[in-house]
Amino acid sequence: MAWDCPVVTFLGLTPVGWAFAGTATVGTGLLTLLTRRTMRVINEERAKGGLDSISAFGIVKEVKQFEVDAKMKILRQIAREDPSVKLSKCETHVEFGETAYLVKRLIYLIEEDGVEWIVFVTSLGRRKKVYCVKTAE
């Protein structure tokens, strides 16, 4: 039985493709090893503080939740101080003037000159400044 493809494209990969695949496999293994070591140290320190152990995904989840909590705290404060800003009862939307935005699509942005903005991020990743929180001093 003869193969119809040349050896250099075995399983659809050229030698360069195989090199990348091998590098990715070794890199993934190394990353996993480093992550395990780092997580062991983190969990040892958490145990000293009386906290339960956590996984890398758990840390990411905690950080994301912290970000959501901080954003909601800022939006609630802005809504209390500025009557043109209204937060929906279920806190999923916020109105800046006449336009409503999804809270999960809003980010807090601080520019290099110190101006702080609430920014709406579209589904295509474009950013639209919707509310100036603090001007440059």
Disulfide bonds with the S-S distance in Angstrom:
none
